[in-house]
Structures are given as structure tokens and as C-alpha cells.
Amino acid sequence: MLKYLLAPLFATVLHAAVIRGVVVENFTSKPLARAAVVLEPVAGTPGAIKSIRANSLGVFEFDSLAAGAYVIKASRKGFMPLEYGQKRWNSAGRPLTIEEGASAFLTLRLIRYSAITGVIVDENDVGLPGFEIAAYRKTEPPEWIAQAVTDDRGVYRIHGLEPGSYVVRTAGTQYEDGMHQPTFSKETVNVLEARTIELLPEQDADKVDVRPLPGRLFRIAVGVDAPPTEPVTITLASAMGRKTVKAFAFEFADLPPGDYEGYAQQGESQGAMQRVALARDTQILLTLPQSPIQVVVSGAPAADPGELRVRRKDLAGVGAVRSMPLVDGRAALPRGRWEVMLIPPAGFYVSSASASGPRTLNRTDGWNEINPGGSAFARFSVSGGASSVHGTVKTSTEPVSGAPGIFGTL
């Protein structure tokens, strides 16, 4: 009897597929012990996601698998994550298809992150210890990625960087005998004149040295006048990034001259903002509550008004995208600069969009900027059914009859 009960189990094991492999370092082919390997069945393939660690020789195995397609991912600290089938470090992988009872062996080659190294020196080329320096992706505005601190000889190494274009910049620093402005390599305070570092995969860009320039540094003291019922978040933004703290008052020190935006937020809908052209030590007071920015959606079903996406916009660029709940077709945002976009419910389209301020985009299919001044608002109208496009085909002055019309989407 037991023989007949176990027969289906033995048949299943006999015909199960197996995926084995090894995880190695791309450059040296050395095994990567304890690398994490994840196997994900593609839609239509039975089974759950599985995760294991490679052994001391970098070897892994997934057995008792159903026939089908699987995505295999590998990762280890210090290396860029990999999907099986990637042609480049940042390209998409491809699923592995395996038949019933078959086996496959994979070699997964992990690529190390890149790094930037150099020395921060004084006017006599002597290394400066304990000096902060940051790497920024060379975008508009620059995007802060990582930072490091120099050792006792002034040597730094910023690691964990993906390939791409970067600039490096020291932090503003005060010494007993003077001040140093934030300085890019090579010896400039202007990002447009900064040295560009082009990082390839697994590259250590060395000799990226910096000699910080002397110059005045200032402070911005931000205070928030708000009810003590909820915590307050204070953010100071500039073209070189943001710094955020949770406090009702904070002093941002060692700042070079330039433009800054200070804003505070309390809860989901209360906020205030002020712009500062910094040329001396400055104090600002942000007062709450203030009337929030109103976002109104009309024409959509009450049960499904669509998805409202928002992202903060300031001197440092745009922030992370998040969804705001719509209650009775409305949402409230804290004062400040925002971009908003509506994803309409199924079967509907955004027929019109408008927002206050002269710099708005007024797009139905993209982001709309909201001006923080005055009675700030954004309005979306949603319609059901198909939309239409009307127009006239003309020469420079006269309509043209019988001309073919072509319509497409971008």
C-alpha cells in the first residue's frame, strides 16, 4: 500500500527541474561566498519565490522546480545586483526557461561598484585630515550620491558608485584660523567649471585631488511657529542638495553664499516656505498653520477618482513620487513648490488640467507645477469615453482639401 502512495511523489521528484550555478566576481572570477540568490517564477509558472545563500565556493542550487520560466537574481554587498541574462550592468535580464526534468547550470558574474579616490590638501599640498567630501551625479541640478571623510593623510575614497558622470565637492569647513568654501575638483566653487569624472564599471578613478579655497561661510537659523501638537520637519534646499531635520528650530551652518529654500511641514497638509539669497548670517521664521494648496478633481466617479501623484520641487530638483489620497475628489498639500499629476480611473481620461502661477505646465498627461504664492491650487477635469482631435490642414494661408490626416501617440 505504501508503495502506491509514494509513487506519485517519486514521479514528481523524478520529473522536477533543477537550476544550479555559481556566483563569481566579474574581474577575477573568484567565487563569491554567501551571495544572495533569488529565484522568481514568471507569471504562469507554478511555485513561490525562493531565496538562498551561495555556499563558501559560491555555488547555489534550486531543485524540485516545475517546468517554466524563472528570473534569477544575485547580489552581495559591494557589488551591483545582477539578473541572469543582463548584457550590460544597467540592462534588463531575461528569464531562464527550463523543461520538465531538465537541469541548467549558470555562472553569475557580479560587477563591483566603482569608486573615486584622491587627496584633499592645503595651500602647501599637505593632506587635510577629517575633511568631508561628496560625490554628485552630474545632472541639472547635481544629485548627491555618497560622501566620505579624509583619513589622517587627507586621503579619501567614495565607493558604492554606479558608472556615470560625477563631480566631487568638499564641504564648507571652519578652522580656528579661517574658513574654506565648498570646493570642486579642480579648485573652483562653480559647478559648471568642475572637473567631470567619467566612471566605468569596476573603475577606481584616482588622483581626483581637491585644494579647498578660502572664503566666507554663513548660517541660516530656521524657526517654526506652529502648534506643538505634531512634530515639524525642516528642510533647507540648494542647488547642491537638501538637508532635513525634525525640530521646531535648527541652525544650518557652514553655508557658502547663494540661493536657498527653507520649508517646514507639519502633518500632511500644513507647511510654509521662504527663499533666501544668502550673503550674511540670516534668520527666518516660518509660521503655521497656513491655508494648504488645494487639488480638486471633477468628473470622476466618487468611488474611484483616480490616483493623484505628487512630488516636491525645490532648488535641489524634484523629490520622490508619492500618492495622495483623494477624499470627495479633493486633496490638500502643504505650502511649497510641488508638481502634481492625475492618473485617471479606467475608462476615463484627463480632459483638462490647470494650476496657479505663471510657470505651470497645464498638461493633461504629465506633471503640473503649483506656484506656492497666493491662493495656490490645481484642478483636473476627468471625462469618460473616447476623446477626439479636431484641426484643419492648411498651406501657409489656405485650407487644403483631400489631404490625408495621420494621428498617433508619443
RASUL-V892820 format. One record per residue. RES is the residue in one small letter. D_FIRST is the distance of its C-alpha to the first C-alpha in Angstrom with 2 decimals. Layout:
res d_first
RES D_FIRST
RES D_FIRST
This chain:
res d_first
m 0.00
l 3.84
k 5.36
y 5.36
l 6.50
l 8.92
a 10.19
p 12.75
l 13.95
f 14.65
a 16.38
t 18.47
v 19.59
l 20.34
h 22.63
a 24.22
a 27.93
v 29.82
i 33.45
r 35.19
g 38.87
v 41.80
v 44.54
v 48.00
e 51.61
n 53.27
f 56.53
t 55.41
s 51.74
k 50.94
p 47.38
l 47.29
a 45.16
r 43.46
a 44.29
a 42.39
v 40.26
v 38.96
l 36.67
e 37.10
p 35.18
v 37.73
a 37.61
g 34.90
t 32.66
p 29.70
g 29.38
a 31.69
i 34.64
k 33.83
s 36.39
i 36.46
r 39.18
a 39.91
n 39.80
s 42.96
l 43.12
g 42.88
v 39.39
f 36.80
e 33.36
f 31.33
d 27.80
s 24.83
l 27.43
a 27.21
a 29.61
g 32.99
a 36.24
y 36.90
v 40.09
i 40.31
k 42.99
a 44.27
s 46.89
r 48.61
k 51.74
g 54.88
f 53.34
m 53.24
p 49.79
l 48.32
e 46.09
y 44.58
g 46.82
q 50.08
k 53.16
r 55.54
w 55.30
n 55.77
s 54.07
a 50.80
g 47.64
r 45.21
p 41.45
l 39.25
t 37.08
i 33.93
e 31.57
e 27.78
g 26.63
a 30.28
s 32.01
a 35.57
f 37.98
l 40.88
t 44.07
l 45.44
r 49.12
l 50.55
i 54.28
r 56.35
y 58.54
s 62.24
a 65.03
i 68.79
t 70.84
g 74.52
v 77.24
i 79.23
v 82.78
d 86.11
e 89.46
n 89.75
d 86.26
v 85.02
g 81.41
l 80.93
p 78.18
g 76.10
f 76.83
e 74.32
i 73.60
a 71.26
a 69.86
y 70.14
r 68.66
k 71.70
t 71.43
e 73.90
p 73.99
p 72.45
e 68.98
w 68.44
i 65.39
a 65.61
q 68.15
a 68.95
v 71.56
t 73.73
d 73.52
d 76.52
r 77.85
g 77.48
v 74.47
y 71.74
r 68.43
i 66.78
h 63.20
g 60.17
l 62.10
e 60.75
p 62.85
g 65.84
s 69.48
y 70.57
v 73.69
v 74.05
r 76.32
t 77.38
a 77.54
g 80.92
t 81.95
q 84.79
y 86.31
e 89.12
d 91.51
g 90.36
m 87.70
h 85.58
q 84.56
p 81.08
t 81.55
f 79.65
s 79.58
k 82.21
e 84.64
t 84.73
v 84.04
n 83.56
v 80.04
l 81.57
e 83.15
a 80.13
r 78.61
t 75.45
i 72.57
e 70.22
l 66.90
l 64.53
p 60.87
e 60.61
q 64.40
d 66.50
a 69.85
d 72.27
k 75.96
v 75.80
d 78.57
v 80.36
r 83.78
p 83.88
l 87.11
p 89.26
g 89.72
r 89.76
l 86.64
f 86.48
r 84.50
i 83.24
a 82.81
v 80.68
g 80.84
v 78.97
d 80.56
a 77.61
p 76.32
p 74.40
t 71.51
e 69.23
p 69.03
v 71.07
t 70.14
i 73.07
t 72.83
l 75.53
a 75.11
s 77.14
a 76.77
m 75.02
g 72.26
r 71.58
k 71.44
t 69.92
v 70.26
k 69.52
a 72.88
f 75.83
a 78.14
f 77.74
e 80.07
f 79.07
a 81.09
d 82.06
l 82.18
p 84.29
p 86.62
g 85.05
d 83.37
y 80.72
e 78.90
g 78.05
y 75.81
a 74.21
q 71.34
q 70.41
g 67.41
e 66.28
s 69.64
q 72.51
g 74.11
a 77.41
m 78.59
q 81.76
r 82.81
v 84.90
a 87.12
l 87.13
a 90.44
r 90.86
d 88.98
t 87.83
q 86.51
i 84.77
l 83.70
l 80.94
t 81.21
l 78.39
p 77.60
q 78.64
s 77.76
p 74.52
i 74.10
q 72.93
v 70.39
v 70.32
v 68.03
s 69.11
g 67.70
a 63.99
p 61.68
a 61.85
a 58.06
d 57.80
p 61.09
g 59.55
e 59.10
l 62.21
r 62.10
v 64.76
r 65.82
r 68.68
k 71.52
d 74.13
l 76.14
a 73.00
g 71.44
v 68.60
g 65.90
a 62.20
v 61.19
r 59.80
s 59.18
m 61.42
p 60.33
l 62.53
v 63.45
d 65.28
g 65.84
r 67.51
a 66.97
a 69.35
l 69.77
p 71.84
r 75.22
g 75.18
r 74.53
w 71.30
e 69.78
v 67.75
m 65.66
l 63.92
i 60.66
p 60.92
p 58.11
a 56.29
g 58.66
f 61.76
y 64.12
v 66.76
s 70.04
s 72.41
a 72.53
s 75.45
a 76.14
s 79.28
g 81.33
p 82.96
r 80.15
t 77.36
l 75.28
n 75.00
r 71.87
t 69.38
d 66.68
g 67.24
w 68.58
n 71.68
e 73.73
i 75.16
n 78.56
p 78.56
g 82.15
g 83.47
s 81.25
a 78.25
f 75.73
a 73.33
r 72.68
f 70.06
s 70.11
v 66.95
s 66.96
g 64.36
g 64.16
a 65.39
s 68.34
s 71.23
v 73.68
h 77.29
g 80.00
t 82.85
v 83.14
k 86.64
t 88.86
s 90.83
t 92.71
e 91.72
p 88.55
v 86.99
s 85.86
g 82.96
a 81.50
p 77.69
g 75.80
i 72.64
f 70.55
g 67.72
t 66.09
l 66.35
